[in-house]
Each structure stands twice: as C-alpha cells, then as structure tokens.
Amino acid sequence: MAQALRPNTVGGLFATDGKPHPVQDTLLAVTLVLGLVAFVTGFFHHLHLLSSWTGLVGILTGAYGQWISETTRERFGLILGLGASGVGFFLGMAHGGLFGGVIS
C-alpha cells in the first residue's frame, strides 16, 4: 500500500512541472491572441486580410510552440489557439485571401 501514501502529482489538466517557461508561455499568449483576432475577424468579409494574416502567423507560432512545449497546460492552450487561428485563416482565405482577391 505504498502508493496510498504518495500524492498524485500526475493528474490534472493544467499540471505544471514547477519550472518557469518564459518562451513557451510567450508563444502560448501570442498564439491565443492571434487566434482570437483571426477567429473574430474571419466572420467579416471586409477584414479578410487581417483574419488571413493573423491566422497564418497564429498557426506558425502555435506549431512552433507545440514543438517546444513542455507541459500539458501549454499544449492545451496552444491547441485552442491553433484551432481558432486555423478557422480564422480559412475564413479569411475564403473571403479574399492573403493579398486581397476580388470579392464578387
């Protein structure tokens, strides 16, 4: 019954290792902000340049953040930011693209 005496340190969605990760946290914040901007502006046809570019940059920062992330908390937030960036990017591409295509 030795396992009954040890605290469960593995559980929890937002578990951290107790160490600071400034680069990963910065990428997490940037990806979430870019994802939110891309997602919201993706629903407006005339903001397709903003949504497509912020979505693309959000996808790139989120992908790099996933590559170097060390905790579940970072990965969870990055996936949310990546999803929002992807939706915003694709909506921006559908509404005119990265370079201002003609909308009919």
Backbone bond lengths (Angstrom), bond angles and torsions (degrees), N, CA, C in turn:
res aa  C-N    CA-C-N  psi(-1)  N-CA   C-N-CA  omega(-1)  CA-C   N-CA-C  phi
1 M - - - 1.432 - - 1.521 111.75 -
2 A 1.292 117.01 26.29 1.459 119.49 -179.74 1.517 111.70 -65.65
3 Q 1.337 117.34 -29.61 1.453 119.66 -179.74 1.527 111.84 -66.57
4 A 1.305 119.16 -21.91 1.457 121.97 179.34 1.525 111.66 -71.52
5 L 1.310 117.57 -21.41 1.457 120.75 -178.37 1.519 112.99 -90.32
6 R 1.314 117.98 -17.19 1.463 120.83 -178.46 1.528 110.29 -88.66
7 P 1.337 117.20 138.05 1.463 118.80 176.54 1.530 110.29 -72.92
8 N 1.316 116.22 149.67 1.464 121.58 178.90 1.524 108.69 -83.12
9 T 1.329 116.76 103.42 1.468 121.05 -179.89 1.516 112.01 -98.86
10 V 1.312 118.67 -4.53 1.458 121.99 -177.26 1.515 111.49 -85.46
11 G 1.304 118.71 -35.72 1.454 123.13 -173.11 1.516 113.34 -69.09
12 G 1.327 114.93 167.31 1.455 121.12 177.29 1.512 111.74 101.13
13 L 1.312 114.41 130.30 1.466 119.35 -178.69 1.516 111.74 -68.69
14 F 1.329 116.69 -36.28 1.454 119.92 -176.72 1.521 112.05 -102.40
15 A 1.310 116.70 31.73 1.455 120.61 -179.67 1.518 109.89 -66.32
16 T 1.298 115.66 142.75 1.456 121.06 179.34 1.526 108.67 -127.37
17 D 1.281 115.64 164.65 1.459 119.40 -179.91 1.524 112.43 -91.57
18 G 1.328 117.36 3.37 1.454 120.79 177.38 1.514 114.64 81.87
19 K 1.305 118.31 3.41 1.464 122.23 179.82 1.526 109.43 -107.43
20 P 1.328 117.25 149.69 1.468 118.88 177.12 1.532 111.18 -76.06
21 H 1.314 115.75 140.91 1.468 122.30 176.46 1.521 108.31 -131.02
22 P 1.337 118.12 76.96 1.467 119.62 -173.80 1.530 113.67 -65.49
23 V 1.305 118.88 -37.09 1.466 121.14 -179.21 1.526 109.93 -68.51
24 Q 1.310 116.54 -45.82 1.460 120.86 -179.55 1.528 111.08 -65.58
25 D 1.325 117.03 -39.97 1.463 120.43 178.80 1.526 111.38 -66.72
26 T 1.327 117.07 -36.85 1.463 120.36 176.86 1.515 110.83 -66.47
27 L 1.317 117.41 -44.17 1.466 119.96 176.94 1.519 111.47 -63.25
28 L 1.310 117.60 -36.39 1.456 122.04 176.97 1.521 110.30 -61.99
29 A 1.326 117.08 -48.93 1.471 120.86 -179.04 1.523 111.39 -64.44
30 V 1.326 117.32 -43.62 1.464 121.13 179.99 1.528 110.55 -63.71
31 T 1.317 117.32 -42.89 1.467 120.86 179.91 1.518 111.02 -64.73
32 L 1.327 117.71 -41.81 1.461 120.30 178.96 1.528 111.65 -64.96
33 V 1.328 117.75 -42.32 1.471 120.83 179.85 1.527 110.33 -66.78
34 L 1.325 117.00 -46.10 1.467 119.92 178.94 1.519 111.32 -63.85
35 G 1.316 116.65 -38.58 1.456 120.23 177.90 1.514 112.06 -64.61
36 L 1.323 117.01 -42.04 1.462 120.52 178.60 1.526 111.20 -64.50
37 V 1.335 116.89 -44.61 1.466 120.57 178.79 1.527 110.61 -63.27
38 A 1.321 117.23 -45.95 1.463 120.65 -179.52 1.521 111.37 -63.59
39 F 1.328 117.07 -41.22 1.464 121.08 -178.92 1.521 111.27 -64.85
40 V 1.318 116.51 -46.35 1.461 119.95 -177.33 1.528 111.20 -69.44
41 T 1.323 117.27 -45.79 1.464 119.43 -178.14 1.526 112.27 -74.25
42 G 1.310 118.04 -15.90 1.460 120.71 178.70 1.519 113.20 -66.28
43 F 1.327 117.81 -19.46 1.459 121.29 -179.46 1.529 113.13 -86.91
44 F 1.333 117.33 -0.91 1.458 121.54 178.24 1.524 108.91 -112.56
45 H 1.327 116.85 121.96 1.455 121.21 -174.91 1.532 112.24 -60.65
46 H 1.321 117.68 -39.43 1.457 120.11 -175.09 1.532 113.28 -78.08
47 L 1.316 118.70 -5.20 1.467 122.09 178.17 1.526 112.10 -106.24
48 H 1.324 116.50 26.74 1.464 119.56 -175.74 1.518 113.31 -65.05
49 L 1.338 117.98 -31.15 1.467 118.90 177.51 1.526 111.05 -64.98
50 L 1.327 116.14 -45.15 1.462 120.13 179.71 1.530 111.37 -65.14
51 S 1.325 116.75 -45.25 1.466 118.78 -177.32 1.522 112.02 -68.29
52 S 1.319 117.65 -39.45 1.465 118.83 -178.59 1.532 111.95 -70.26
53 W 1.333 117.66 -40.53 1.463 119.34 -179.31 1.530 112.16 -73.10
54 T 1.339 116.97 -42.53 1.470 117.61 177.96 1.526 110.92 -67.03
55 G 1.335 116.49 -34.50 1.458 119.51 176.21 1.519 111.90 -64.33
56 L 1.326 116.40 -43.04 1.465 120.15 179.97 1.528 111.38 -64.87
57 V 1.324 117.05 -45.23 1.463 120.23 179.09 1.533 110.32 -66.42
58 G 1.339 117.12 -37.47 1.461 120.81 176.98 1.522 112.31 -63.54
59 I 1.326 116.16 -38.74 1.468 119.96 177.12 1.528 110.47 -64.55
60 L 1.313 116.65 -42.77 1.468 120.15 -178.85 1.529 111.81 -67.83
61 T 1.345 117.74 -44.72 1.466 119.14 178.99 1.532 111.12 -68.01
62 G 1.324 116.85 -36.34 1.463 119.81 177.52 1.514 112.68 -66.65
63 A 1.327 116.46 -38.69 1.465 119.87 178.77 1.528 110.64 -66.02
64 Y 1.334 116.54 -42.23 1.460 118.81 177.79 1.525 110.74 -67.35
65 G 1.327 116.32 -38.46 1.461 119.88 177.03 1.515 112.38 -62.42
66 Q 1.319 116.98 -39.14 1.471 120.54 176.22 1.522 110.59 -63.68
67 W 1.295 116.15 -37.26 1.464 120.62 -178.11 1.525 111.67 -64.87
68 I 1.345 117.14 -37.87 1.459 119.44 -175.68 1.531 112.85 -105.78
69 S 1.329 119.09 3.59 1.464 120.97 -177.56 1.525 110.48 -66.95
70 E 1.341 114.07 151.63 1.458 119.57 -176.54 1.520 113.68 -123.23
71 T 1.324 118.45 -15.62 1.456 119.88 -177.86 1.528 110.69 -126.59
72 T 1.309 115.76 162.01 1.457 121.65 178.13 1.520 110.81 -65.54
73 R 1.319 117.80 -35.84 1.463 121.73 178.64 1.520 110.81 -58.90
74 E 1.308 116.98 -45.05 1.462 120.85 178.84 1.525 110.84 -64.36
75 R 1.306 116.65 -45.28 1.467 119.95 -178.48 1.521 111.94 -64.59
76 F 1.326 117.36 -38.69 1.460 121.74 179.51 1.530 110.66 -62.28
77 G 1.324 116.85 -49.17 1.465 120.49 178.97 1.515 112.71 -65.25
78 L 1.312 116.46 -37.48 1.461 119.79 179.25 1.526 111.43 -66.34
79 I 1.317 117.73 -36.88 1.462 120.23 177.86 1.522 110.50 -65.55
80 L 1.332 117.31 -40.35 1.462 119.68 176.27 1.530 111.13 -62.29
81 G 1.324 116.95 -44.94 1.461 120.92 178.11 1.516 112.78 -65.28
82 L 1.315 116.13 -39.20 1.467 120.18 177.83 1.524 111.56 -64.62
83 G 1.315 117.23 -41.59 1.460 120.78 178.85 1.517 111.72 -63.65
84 A 1.333 116.74 -45.94 1.460 120.41 178.66 1.524 111.06 -65.49
85 S 1.322 117.28 -39.23 1.469 120.71 177.64 1.516 111.08 -64.43
86 G 1.323 116.66 -41.12 1.460 120.25 179.43 1.514 112.23 -64.32
87 V 1.324 117.11 -43.69 1.470 120.16 178.61 1.519 110.01 -63.68
88 G 1.327 116.78 -46.69 1.463 120.16 178.59 1.518 112.71 -62.02
89 F 1.328 115.96 -40.26 1.465 120.03 179.01 1.524 111.25 -63.11
90 F 1.316 117.03 -46.91 1.463 119.66 -178.02 1.523 112.09 -69.35
91 L 1.322 117.93 -35.76 1.460 119.36 175.13 1.522 111.22 -66.56
92 G 1.331 116.38 -40.06 1.461 119.79 176.25 1.515 111.88 -63.70
93 M 1.315 117.05 -38.76 1.469 119.92 177.47 1.525 110.83 -66.96
94 A 1.323 117.29 -36.75 1.465 120.67 179.46 1.525 111.59 -69.51
95 H 1.332 116.55 -28.41 1.458 119.81 -177.15 1.518 113.87 -91.20
96 G 1.308 119.36 -4.91 1.459 119.59 178.47 1.513 115.02 159.45
97 G 1.303 118.47 -17.94 1.453 120.35 173.75 1.505 115.63 90.26
98 L 1.308 114.83 -173.14 1.452 123.43 -175.87 1.521 113.75 -75.12
99 F 1.305 117.02 -24.57 1.461 119.87 -173.09 1.516 113.30 -120.72
100 G 1.318 117.95 20.68 1.447 121.09 172.80 1.496 115.60 75.77
101 G 1.329 116.63 54.87 1.452 120.40 176.86 1.517 111.86 -64.13
102 V 1.293 116.68 164.37 1.453 122.42 -178.31 1.521 109.86 -75.93
103 I 1.338 115.90 128.92 1.458 121.33 176.48 1.522 108.21 -100.06
104 S 1.318 116.43 127.52 1.470 118.13 179.41 1.491 112.14 -108.23
